[in-house]
Amino acid sequence: MAVQSAFRNPHSEIRIILASTSPRRKELLTMAGFEFEVRSKNVEENHPQGLEQELIPVHLAQKKARALLPEISSDVVVIGADTIVLLNGKIYEKPLDREDAITMLSALSGQMHEVITGVCILSNEKEVLFSESTKVLFNELQPSEIEYYVDNFKPFDKAGSYACQEWIGAVAIKRFEGDYFNVVGLPVNRVYQELKKF
């Protein structure tokens, strides 16, 4: 049974929908004490040409949340989120295959990169957009270490080809600058504060 949030108003039942199938985002919302359901639509993860890189995850989060707008009633709040990895001006999204994942992690090895998660929280009456950025410094990784991680953890559904809560986070991430949970997939502290306002 989910734990109720400390701020929940017993006289105003607000339903929360997470517009994402990510198990990591589900875990983080549960950790924060929210009761919610998971429901998502297939949306094309494209964006307008020329959009600033930092705004891409916000745009995609908005698309995911707005896809559910026609289906929700006045007592529902939808949360959409999207995460990208940035290194030297290049976006690293989900890898296409094993070789792509190895190539991505080889590029991140020994480098400081940026993880940006965009969030859209909306209801029938209100919409809030924001993003959170965290810098992540990787140790130098040997090719054998990269191949071990890719072959055993299969990070094909993860931006940048890694999950910081797995083996690679324990042995390869030297430092975080910013919100750790943002790298996991959701800046849950900020989400909590924004949902209090709803």
Secondary structure, DSSP 8 states (H G I E B T S, - for coil): -----TT--TTS--EEEE----HHHHHHHHHTT---EE----------TT--GGGHHHHHHHHHHHTTGGG--TTEEEEEEEEEEEETTEEE-S-SSHHHHHHHHHHHTT-EEEEEEEEEEE-SS-EEEEEEEEEEEE----HHHHHHHHHHH--TTSGGG--TTSHHHHHHEEEEES-HHHHHT--HHHHHHHHHH-
